[in-house]
Amino acid sequence: MHDIPMAEPSRDFLAMWQAASNHIQSFFQDGLQSWLKVDPRPPFLEHLSFRLGNQVFFIRVEDVDEEAEVPGNRGGLLTVAEGWNGYPCLMPMRRTLQGWEPDRPGWGMIDLRDGKRINPSMLVTDEPVAMTDWELLDFAVQVVRNDLKERGCDIMSSHSNPQVDPNIWFVADMAKWPEWVVVRAARFPERRAERPANLEAIARNVAQMSRHGHFASVSFASADDPKEPLWRGHGAEVGFEGLEPLTQAA
């Protein structure tokens, strides 16, 4: 278990973030439909992320003049990109009379690892890319988030970092207290994810904030053939039977 900063971002960062996301959207006639993170709320490993074809891109915006306060750090960006087998991208931003703008030409993105310019459209290939465990957990978290939203719950925060629990905080309709969810994903032939051995420790760690915890198992199998690997961007069959209340967290 790790504590992650949850402070709200600064006004300067929000303006910079909005300018960066608008810049990326400008490369798509109907807007980008495959965002992974497009919400300027903590936690922040990356500030923006999206999938294009069989590749994923994680972006950290930074003020070239180093005046604006920016949440997160480059280490977090590298961690999430490596966990997803994706690209860790920096987008240097500059404040102008017209507002924030990318400091670099084109997409405005450079690879954190070598400083080379990144053009996402040039990196997409026809080669199948297997979904990583981190990527699959993110898929599972989205399944649970969607279920909670359909039930009228308000999502306070969520993430798919496999080293941090719980994965989701929410408030149920008419409830006066927050609730949390530990999410795990399973691949075929497994039909159910195992509960983590440290669930009781997780419950104790967050007891001051909430004693209302849940576990969620989400299973996945290739939609084409259950025996095939789960490929990035391909269809998948999803198994989710709802939240399981944790009696030890009551």
N, C-alpha and C positions, 0 to 999 in steps of 0.2 A: 504494500500500500504506500502511496506517495501523496503528499499534499500538493495541490496545484493552485497557483494564484487565481483568484476569482474577482479581483478588483475591476470595476467598470473602466473602459478605455477613455482616454482624453478626447476632447472635442477636435483637436488637431488630427489625432489618429483617425477618428471617424471620417473626417473630410478627406484625408489621404486615402483611406480604405475605399470610400465611395468612388473617388476618381480612378483608382486602380481597377475596381470591378467594372466601371463604365467603359474603361479603355479595353478591357478584355472582351466585353460584350460587343464592342464596335466591330470586331472581326467576324461576327456572325449575323447574317441577314435577319434571322428570326430570333436572335438572342441565343446564348449558350443554354442548352437544356440539361447538361450533365454536370452541374455543380456538385461538389462534395461538401465543401464548407463555403457558405455564402451568407454568413450571419456574423456580424461584428461583436459577438458576445463571447466571453471566456467559456472554457479554457482555450488558450492560444498556443498550439504547437506551430501551426501555420496561420496566416491571416485569410488566405483564400486558397481553394483547391478545386480542381476539376479533372474530369476524364475526357479525353479526346481519342476516339478509336480504342486502340489497345494500350494507350499510355496514360499515365496520371501525372499531374503537375501540382506541386505544393509551393505556395508563394508567400514570401515575407516582404512587406513593404518597409522601406527605410528612408528616412529624411537624409538627403545627401549633405545637408548642412548640420546634421546631428543636433537639431534644436527641438524637434517634436518628440514627445514621449511616446515610445512604441512598445506595446506589450510583447512578452515572449522573448525568445532569443534564437540565435542561429543554431545552437545545439538541438533545440526542440525541433526546428525545421528539418535538420538532417535526420533526426530520429524517426520522425513520421514518414519521411520520404524513403528511408531504408526499409522501414516496416512494410511499406506498400510496394516496394520495388518500383519507385517512381523518381521523378526529378525534383531536387531541392532548388527552388528558384528564388532569387532576390529580384525585387523590382525597386530600384532606386527612384525616389520621387523628389521633385523640386517644387517649392512654393513660388508661384508667379503672380503677376497682377491679376491674371484670370483665374487663379486658384491652383490646386495641386495638379502636376502633370508628370508623366514618366520622364526620367532624365535620359533614358536611352532610346534609340530609334526602334521602329518596328513594334514588336510585342512589348518591348521595354524590359524583358526578362533576361537574367544571366544565371548561369549555373553556379551555385554556391561552391561547388567543388573545384572548379577550374577557371571561373570568371568568363567563360565563353558565352556568347549570345545564344539564346534559345528561341527557336521558332517551332512551336508545338506542332503545327501542321506538317512540318518536314520530318518529324520524328515518328509519326504514325506508320505502322507497317501492317501487313496481312498476317504476320506471325502470331499464332495463338500464345497468349500470356496467361499462365496459371494464376488464379487468385491467391494472394498470400493470406496467412491466418489473420493478420491485422485487417486486411481488406474485407475478409469474410465477417469478422466481428463488426465492422462498420455496417455491413449489410444487415446483420442481425439487429443492431441497435436501431437502424432505420425502420425495420419491421415492427419493433416494439413501440417506437415513437409514434408511428402511424396508427397503431392500435389504440394507444393512449389518446391521441388527438381525436380519433373517431368516437371515443367515449366521453369527449368533452373535457379532458384534462388539460391543464396548462403546463407545458414543458418549461421548466426553469433552466435546465442546462443538460447537455449530453456530450459524450465523447466516445471514441472507440480505442483509446489507448489501452492495450492489454495489461499494462503495468499499473493501472490506476482503477480503483473501485470506490464507490459504485459507478455505473456507466450512465445512469439517468436519474435526475431529480425532477419530480413533478408534483403538482397539486391537483387532487381530484376535485370535481365539481362540488361546490358547497363545503369542501373540507377546510379545516382551520389549520392544518399542519402539512408540511411537505412529506413526501414519500420518496423512496429511492429504489432503484432496481440494479441488480447485478445481472449482466447479460453474458451468455456464452453461446458459441456457435458449434454445430456439429456437421461433419461432412458424411455423405453416404459412404459406406453402409451403416455408419452410426446414425441412429434415429433420435438420439437424445444426447444433449451435452451434459457432462458431469458437473455437479455443483463443486465450486472451489472448496478445498479443504479448510480454508481460513474464513469461511463465512461468518462464524461467530466473532472472530477478531474484527472483521469489517463492521459488523453490527455494533460492537463496542466502540469502535473508532468514531462512528458518526452518531452515537446515542445522544449526545448533547443537542444535535440538530434535529434528529428524528429517530423514533423507535419503530417506524412503520416501513419495513423493508420487504422486498420481493426478489425472487429469482425468476429468470426467464431463459428458457432453452429454445433455440431456433435452429432447425435442421435444414440442410440444403442438399439438393441433388441436381445434376445436370438435367435440363429439360429435354435435351436431345437423347441422352442415354444415361441412366443413373450410374452406370459403370464408368462413364467418361469423367475426366477431370472437370473441375469447375473453371471455365475460361472467363477471363475478364471481358465484360461486355456482352456475354452470351446469356441466354435464358436459364432460369433455375426454378426448380420446384421447391417451395418453401413450406416447412412444417412448424406451426406455432400454435400451442394450445392455451395460451394466456399466461398471466402472471401467477406465480405460486407464492403465497404469503409465507414469510419466514417466522415461525413461532418463536425462535430464539431472539427475534428483533422486536417482539411485541411489548 
